[in-house]
Amino acid sequence: MFPARYAPVLFGFVLSGLMSALVSAIATFRAAGMGQGLAALWLGNWLSSWAVAFPAVLVVAPLARRLVARLTRS
């Protein structure tokens, strides 16, 4: 278990992993079609996209929180 202070980073790690897996799977399937080697191709695409997505989530999440706070009322 991780201490609670790591929750925002852990959340970003999990969210970016799941979202990049889903988006890269759809994009890889659309580009390559169903065939042999699709899983290996997707895995390579996913890992490289996750490497970009995780730091991006850490940077963009605070901006998104502030934007949502401005767009909503208490």
Backbone hydrogen bonds in HBPLUS format (Angstrom, degrees):
<---DONOR---> <-ACCEPTOR-->    atom                        ^
c    i                          cat <-CA-CA->   ^        H-A-AA   ^      H-
h    n   atom  resd res      DA  || num        DHA   H-A  angle D-A-AA Bond
n    s   type  num  typ     dist DA aas  dist angle  dist       angle   num
A0006-TYR N   A0003-PRO O   3.04 MM   3  5.90 165.8  2.07 125.7 129.9     1
A0007-ALA N   A0004-ALA O   3.00 MM   3  5.32 166.9  2.01 117.6 120.8     2
A0010-LEU N   A0006-TYR O   2.90 MM   4  6.01 167.4  1.91 165.3 169.6     3
A0011-PHE N   A0007-ALA O   2.78 MM   4  5.83 159.5  1.82 153.8 159.5     4
A0012-GLY N   A0008-PRO O   3.04 MM   4  6.20 159.4  2.08 140.8 146.2     5
A0013-PHE N   A0009-VAL O   2.89 MM   4  6.12 149.9  1.98 145.4 154.2     6
A0014-VAL N   A0010-LEU O   2.94 MM   4  6.19 167.5  1.96 154.9 156.8     7
A0015-LEU N   A0011-PHE O   2.84 MM   4  5.92 171.4  1.84 157.5 160.4     8
A0016-SER N   A0012-GLY O   2.90 MM   4  5.77 162.2  1.93 139.8 145.8     9
A0017-GLY N   A0013-PHE O   3.03 MM   4  6.07 149.6  2.12 138.2 146.9    10
A0018-LEU N   A0014-VAL O   2.94 MM   4  6.18 167.0  1.96 157.8 160.3    11
A0019-MET N   A0015-LEU O   2.90 MM   4  6.01 172.2  1.91 157.8 160.5    12
A0020-SER N   A0016-SER O   2.93 MM   4  5.78 159.0  1.98 138.4 145.3    13
A0021-ALA N   A0017-GLY O   3.00 MM   4  6.00 146.5  2.11 137.8 147.1    14
A0022-LEU N   A0018-LEU O   3.04 MM   4  6.27 161.9  2.07 150.0 154.1    15
A0023-VAL N   A0019-MET O   2.94 MM   4  6.11 177.1  1.94 157.5 158.5    16
A0024-SER N   A0020-SER O   2.91 MM   4  5.73 158.4  1.96 137.8 145.0    17
A0025-ALA N   A0021-ALA O   2.98 MM   4  5.96 146.5  2.09 138.0 147.1    18
A0026-ILE N   A0022-LEU O   3.08 MM   4  6.37 162.7  2.12 152.2 155.9    19
A0027-ALA N   A0023-VAL O   2.95 MM   4  6.15 169.4  1.96 153.5 156.8    20
A0028-THR N   A0024-SER O   2.82 MM   4  5.79 160.1  1.86 143.4 149.5    21
A0029-PHE N   A0025-ALA O   2.95 MM   4  6.00 162.3  1.98 145.6 150.9    22
A0030-ARG N   A0026-ILE O   2.94 MM   4  6.11 161.5  1.97 149.7 155.1    23
A0031-ALA N   A0027-ALA O   2.96 MM   4  6.09 150.0  2.05 144.0 152.1    24
A0032-ALA N   A0028-THR O   2.80 MM   4  5.81 164.7  1.83 154.7 159.0    25
A0033-GLY N   A0029-PHE O   2.70 MM   4  4.82 143.6  1.83 129.7 139.4    26
A0038-LEU N   A0035-GLY O   3.23 MM   3  5.76 150.5  2.32 135.8 134.8    27
A0041-LEU N   A0037-GLY O   2.98 MM   4  6.13 160.8  2.02 152.1 158.0    28
A0042-TRP N   A0038-LEU O   2.80 MM   4  5.97 162.6  1.83 153.2 158.3    29
A0043-LEU N   A0039-ALA O   2.88 MM   4  6.05 161.0  1.91 148.2 153.6    30
A0044-GLY N   A0040-ALA O   3.13 MM   4  6.33 163.0  2.16 147.4 150.9    31
A0045-ASN N   A0041-LEU O   3.04 MM   4  6.28 158.9  2.09 147.4 153.7    32
A0046-TRP N   A0042-TRP O   2.68 MM   4  5.88 158.1  1.73 158.0 164.9    33
A0047-LEU N   A0043-LEU O   2.97 MM   4  6.13 170.9  1.98 153.3 155.0    34
A0048-SER N   A0044-GLY O   3.22 MM   4  6.35 161.5  2.25 144.2 149.1    35
A0049-SER N   A0045-ASN O   2.96 MM   4  6.09 152.5  2.03 144.4 152.7    36
A0050-TRP N   A0046-TRP O   2.77 MM   4  5.93 151.6  1.84 154.6 162.9    37
A0051-ALA N   A0047-LEU O   3.10 MM   4  6.23 146.9  2.21 138.0 146.1    38
A0052-VAL N   A0049-SER O   3.17 MM   3  5.24 138.0  2.36  96.2 107.5    39
A0053-ALA N   A0049-SER O   2.79 MM   4  5.99 159.4  1.83 148.6 155.7    40
A0054-PHE N   A0050-TRP O   3.00 MM   4  5.86 173.7  2.00 151.3 151.1    41
A0056-ALA N   A0052-VAL O   3.20 MM   4  6.25 154.2  2.27 145.9 153.6    42
A0057-VAL N   A0053-ALA O   2.84 MM   4  6.01 154.9  1.90 154.1 159.6    43
A0058-LEU N   A0054-PHE O   3.16 MM   4  6.45 158.6  2.20 151.0 156.4    44
A0059-VAL N   A0055-PRO O   3.09 MM   4  6.36 145.0  2.22 145.1 153.8    45
A0060-VAL N   A0056-ALA O   2.79 MM   4  5.90 165.8  1.81 156.5 161.1    46
A0061-ALA N   A0057-VAL O   2.88 MM   4  5.49 158.0  1.93 145.2 149.4    47
A0063-LEU N   A0060-VAL O   3.05 MM   3  5.25 116.7  2.47 104.2 119.9    48
A0064-ALA N   A0060-VAL O   2.89 MM   4  6.15 158.5  1.94 159.5 166.7    49
A0065-ARG N   A0061-ALA O   2.89 MM   4  6.13 157.7  1.94 155.1 161.0    50
A0066-ARG N   A0062-PRO O   3.06 MM   4  6.28 159.7  2.10 144.9 149.6    51
A0067-LEU N   A0063-LEU O   2.97 MM   4  6.20 157.5  2.02 148.5 155.0    52
A0068-VAL N   A0064-ALA O   2.90 MM   4  6.09 163.8  1.93 152.6 156.7    53
A0069-ALA N   A0065-ARG O   2.91 MM   4  6.09 153.1  1.98 144.8 152.9    54
A0070-ARG N   A0066-ARG O   3.04 MM   4  6.30 144.6  2.17 142.3 151.0    55
A0071-LEU N   A0067-LEU O   3.02 MM   4  6.27 139.4  2.19 143.2 154.8    56
A0071-LEU N   A0068-VAL O   3.15 MM   3  5.00 124.3  2.48  91.2 105.7    57
A0072-THR N   A0068-VAL O   3.08 MM   4  6.15 118.3  2.48 144.1 157.0    58
